[in-house]
Amino acid sequence: MDDGAISPLADRRPGGRRLWLRHHARAAELRAIRSRIAAWAGQQRLPEDVVIDLQLAVGEAVSNGVEHAYLHTDSDEPDVVPTVEVELEVLANEPLPVVAVMVTDHGRWRPAPDRPGYRGRGLTVIGRLSQRLRVVSSRQGTRVCFEVPLHPF
């Protein structure tokens, strides 16, 4: 049975402050990713509202990779594997503690259309739930980075 998780990697120390996930870039993987985030956040004793914000923001970033990054992957790019990677880390030593998030795909960035209709609001949602949102795109893929505060901002 293929559960979509390619190599779910968690910090190997008990109570580790990091979580790494690597999944197939498929919408069906969102449920498993949210579940892994919830389990990890429980180990970190994160507040419920932070867990909800993390799941929603990470879900939006992963969805962008699933829906957009690999649409133009073809036989000219055999080394492109349709995956999405998620990394979360509690940074407690910041002036205000945060969960730093990085979501990476290895596809091609597609800018949002001028008239997205009812779609195309993922980055706006992430921006409202987080701080320090950055999107870095290159030929190797797209990386979405942001921080979810552990205290309201």
Number of C-alpha atoms within 10 A of each C-alpha: 3 6 10 18 17 14 12 15 14 18 12 10 8 8 13 14 19 21 20 18 19 20 21 19 26 16 14 12 20 20 12 14 23 18 13 18 23 18 13 20 23 14 13 14 11 15 12 12 12 19 22 15 18 26 20 17 25 27 21 20 24 28 19 24 31 23 12 17 22 22 14 12 16 9 8 7 10 8 9 17 14 18 22 29 22 24 20 25 17 22 17 12 8 8 7 12 15 21 24 20 24 21 25 24 29 24 27 20 23 15 8 13 9 7 8 9 8 6 9 15 13 18 18 13 15 24 17 12 21 23 16 10 18 14 14 11 17 11 9 13 18 22 21 22 23 23 25 27 20 18 11 10 9
